[in-house]
């Protein structure tokens, strides 16, 4: 897998990956209003806005095809990690996370990260060293599980 930093020109493809993986994996756990809210924020426009503001995305490519994406907001919050179903279970999520984490750590970073995991993603994030860091969240019908990674938890 090749990994590179995403540009604004990648917004449409990033949105397509996120939306398709979410629909297949966990979107059904959200309320109807939560589903609409999630999908609305992950259009090409929404992703482009995130890139312009404060989220750095890295994309994974296999034979020039987008197979995954990771996003780090404010260099401290793992906001997105999605791998297309055909490539899940092959270590690509870990590879994307390692690149994004290393990139974030190049700044003056204390080694702490947070993530709001879907129920399906909890095991993956635990394997990266994240641990539960609060109660289940239901924000506008979007269900998530707050988790944290500290240098001690790796």
Beta strands, then each sheet from edge to edge (+ up, - down):
strand 1: 2-5
strand 2: 55-62
strand 3: 65-73
strand 4: 77-83
strand 5: 113-117
strand 6: 131-139
strand 7: 142-149
sheet 1: 1+ 2- 3+ 4- 5- 7+ 6-
end
